[in-house]
Amino acid sequence: MRTFLLSLFILTSCVLQAQLMDSIKVALKSKPRLTARFDNRHSFVSTTGAKINAVKIGAEYDYVFRMGLGYNKLYSTVTRNEILRNNGLPYDTVTSYLKLWFIGAYSEYVFFLTRRWEFSVPLQLGVGYSKFNYIYNETRFTNRRHLIAVYEAGITGHYKLIPGLGVGAGMGYQLMLIDNPAINENFNTPIYSFKIKVFLGDIYRLIVKKKE
């Protein structure tokens, strides 16, 4: 019975994947529409809540598929005490600040769309750096800098309250494919978001319609 259910699950997944790829192929034949947006999401650095802001620009195809590039940066203040040493001997302690950013290639597939509802699956793969900065004797220092690679996947949705305005939420997971070995903080974490969405296209159409 277990083998049968596993086989059925694999078969269903293959069929759904084939349907998804077919939908994307059809959407990519349509004329792309330029998109730009400000995005933010919440996660955790170890057990500390953290917020990541992003600016994304890309293209949308037939309201079904979106892809592009984004700049993502840790917005929250995450600190640690840094012990300064000279020849291995500690001589002072400072507060150092975590800095993290990455450039991500993203894609998003809309699997449910009505006049008011939308649900989609966003994916992102990014490369950047994480490090700690501190100031000592009015001089800025950087240490523990290292290349990172980030993968994010999740599900998001929104509800359009009125033309031009909606509310949304999302959840997913952030996985560090390449982590900073010099930083002990854990970046493999759930991610979530709550949003108030402004639909500029709807507002533009309302203004044009009113002028007519």
N, C-alpha and C positions, 0 to 999 in steps of 0.2 A: 504493500500500500504506500509506504514511504517513497519507494522508487518511482511508483506511478505518479505521485503528487509532485515529486521533484522533476520528473520528465515533463509533466504538464506545465509546471512553472517555467521551465527553460523554454519550452515550445511557445508559451504565451509571450514570454519576454522577447523572443526572436520575432514573433509576429508584430508586437507593439513597436519594436525597434524598426522593423521594416516599414510600418505605417508612418512612423515619425519621419524617417528619412525620405519617404515618398512625399509627405506634406512639405518638408523643407525644400526638396527639389522643385516642387511646383511653385512654392512661394518665391524662390530665388529667380524665377523667370519673370516676375513682376518688376515694375520700375521701383528702385529703392527710394526711400524718403529719409532725408538727413535728420538725425536725432541728436539732441544734446541734453544732458540732465545732471543734476546734482544728487548724489546718493549718499546715504549714511546707514550704518548698521552697527549693532552692538555685539560685543563678544566678551571674552575674558582673557586676561593675561595671568596665568596661574589661577588664583581665586579673586583677582581684582577685576572689577568691571571696566571695560574699555570701549571706546567709540572710534570707529574708522569712518572718515569722510572720503568721498570719491567724486571726481568729475569725469564724466563719460561722454564720449562722442562716437557716433557710429551710424548705421543705416538700418532701416526697418523695411521688411518685405511683406507686403500684403497683410499687415497687421498680425502676422503669424510668427515671423522669425526676425530676431534682431541680433546684430553683432557689431563689434567695434573695439575700441581701446579705452582704458580708463587709468587715471592716476589716483592711487589709493594711499592714504596717509593716516597714521595713528594720531588721533586728535586728543585723547585723554592724557592726563599727566600720570605717568607711572615712574616711580622713583625707587632707588635703592641706596643704601649707604656704601660708599666706596672708600676702602682703606688705602691711603697713599703710602707707598713704601720706597725706601732708598737703600739699595743693596740688600734687599730682603727684610729690612727693619721698618716697621710702621712708624710714621711720624705725624700723620694727621688723618682726619676723616671728613669726607665731603659728601654732599647729596648729588647723585648722578641721575640723569633723566633719560628714559628710554625713548629712542627715535626709531620709527619703522615706516618704510614706504615701499611701494612696488608699482610697476607698470603692468597692467593686466589686460589680456585679450579675453573678451567676454562674448558669450552667446546666450540667447534666451528664446525658448520655444513656448509659444502660447498654445496651450492645449484646450482651453475653454474660454469662449468669448461670447458675451451677449451685449445688449445695449448698456447695461449697468455693471455687469460682472466681468472680471478677467482673472484667470489663473495661469501662471507660467512657471517654467523650470529654468532658472538662471544658472549658468556655469561660468567659472572664471579661472584662468591660469595666469599667474603673474610671477615676475622676477624683480627683485629689488635688494634692499639692504636693511639690516637692523644694527643698532649700535647704542652706546651710552655716551652722553655728553655731560661734562661737569666744568665748572668754573673755579679756578684756584688762582689767587693773587691777580684777579681781574683778567685772567687769560683763559680762553676756552680750550678744553682738551677733549679729544675723542678716543675712546678705546672700545674693545670688543666688537669692532666692525667686521661684518661678514655677509657674504652673499646669501640670500634666501630665495626659495621658490615656494609659492603658495597656490593651493588648489581649493576652490570653494564650489559647493553645490547646494542647492536648496529648492524651496518652492515658495512662491510669493503670490499674492492676490490683492485685488482692490475692488471697492464698491463705489460707483459714481453716485454721489448724493444728489447733485444737481449738475446741469451742464457747466463744466469748468472746474468742478470741485469734487474730490472724493477722499476716501480713507482707505488705507491698506496696511497689510502686515505680511511678514515673511519669516521663515525659519530655515536653517540649514546647518552646514558644518564646514569649518575651516581646517585644512590639513596642511602641515608644513612638509613639503616634499624634500626641501633642503633647509635644514634648520641651522641656527647659529650655535656652534658647539661651545662658544665662550659665554653664552647666556643661559642661565638655569631656568628661566621662566618658561612655562608651558604655553605654546601658541596653538596647539591642537585643541580646538574648542567649538562648542555650538555657537552659532550666530543667529541673531534675531533682529527684527526691525518693526517699528510702528511708524506709519507715515500719514501725513496729510498731503494729498496729491493735487496739484494744480494743472489742469489740462489746457495748455496755451492754445492748442488747435481749436478746442471748443469755444474758447473766449474770442478768438479771432473770427470764427465763423459767425458768432452772435453779433459782433460789431459790424461785420460786413453786411449781414442780413438786415440789421437795424438801419444802416445807411441806405439800403435799397428801398 
